[in-house]
Amino acid sequence: MKYGYARVSSIGQNLTAQISQLKNNGCEIIYKEKASGRNKKNREEFNSLLNTIKSGDTIVVTKLDRFARSTKDALSTIELLNDKGVSLIVLNMGGDRVDTSTAIGKLMITVLSGIAEFEADMIKERQIEGIALAKERNVYKGKPKKYTERHRGLQYALELFFNRDMNKMTVKDIESITNISRATLYRAASERKRKGMIL
């Protein structure tokens, strides 16, 4: 049996392109999920796939980072597949198709997953260094606020919030009308009270 596995990291991302490629490569059953690849325990569909496969089966993924996010994770899972007699096919690894049932495929997986992890670590290291330098120059702002005090939707939500005695609206009503979340509304209202700016 040839199984496909498609994954994106967040709810807002789309699986369509991956699923299309997997179908075009003969996958009979496709497991799909929207979950971070960092923690394999949280990938329910992936774990279900690992429990389903048996000797002679094949798993197909579009790219290695859909399958694993670290060298250790990739190699331990590939070892598990090898023990079960299951091969892994990566459709696009540096522009090439890789099949772990071959010796060269196993070598390429090991080398390239190591490079991918090294690059991720370097990016994280540069990011940390950049933040430290920005803080030294007093130019680090952190994550930008989505809703500033000038945001009209938030202004309207606050107006409704502070006039609930008159308008008889609940926070849920205000949230529904303005699309401003309860947490954002309470945070902004608390900030207004702290500054003595209650409407």
PyMOL commands that set and color helices and strands:
alter all, ss='L'
color gray80, all
select helices_A, chain A and resi 16-24+40-42+44-52+64-67+71-84+103-136+152-162+164-167+171-178+182-194
alter helices_A, ss='H'
color red, helices_A
select strands_A, chain A and resi 2-8+29-34+58-61+87-93+96-99
alter strands_A, ss='S'
color yellow, strands_A
deselect
rebuild
show_as cartoon
